[in-house]
């Protein structure tokens, strides 16, 4: 397979695509949670959930579902659930017991506004509500497919996924003997697992077969690792204004990162190689993969 064969087949306006998809996701998220008693809890949940961001995980879910013949309506509840779970992870990650950050997406972090106790509970509520939302609001999907998505979503969040990666990340903080293998473990779990289920769940909802799920899984694993490498690079090179959060946190916390192991140039090269491998996995899925191809390029070229 030549490099040219895995490039976009025709002009595609990613900026317009992201803008349209973000609008759809924002509208769905706005409608997903209304304020009720106790108001402080619901306000804290909405504060972080509706704080903006790239909405990359929901958009990946929608794009994959459409690629395999599904619809936006079919995938939107799962897309919203992914963002609820991602938001939970950010709220908890910013807590003093974790990364102790004051800003997220350009705004004060949840615990700075509502206090640590409410922030923890808001994250807990978002996590639980994500599964409720998928189960109650998904339409036009066979029960067996929906069950697969719910099970995989749970695995992506728990000890085999995001939470497990976070524990190893905390254990490695300040250590100088962190290996590449351990760093890869942290980020394939802490960051990559949720990106992987975002892609794979969209395919499953649309009826993807085993071979298609394998291609989507490898695509997602590659973009997930590339995403984290770029994040590590930006932590070194970008400003707080560009990031929407405190810059240089990894260095201050003495965390092992890809630039600290490889240097900036090799880190950039490794991210680009991962993106090329990811795009190669889409070749058997046909021309409908154009949005996923463009999103892979976006991940490695982003500046914030």
Secondary structure by P-SEA (a helix, b strand, c coil): cccccccccccccaaaaaaaaaaaaaaaaaaccccccaaaaaaaaaacccccccaaaaaaaaaaaaaacccccccaaaaaaaaaaaaaaaaaaacccccccccccccccccccccaaaaaaaaaaaaaaaaaaaacccccccaaaaaaaaaaaaaacccccaaaaaaaaaaacccccccaaaaaaaaacccaaaaaaaaaaaaaaacccaaaaaaaaaaaaaaaaaaaaaaaaaaacccccccccccccccccccccccccccaaaaaaaaaaaaaaaaaaaccccccaaaaaaaaaaaaaccc
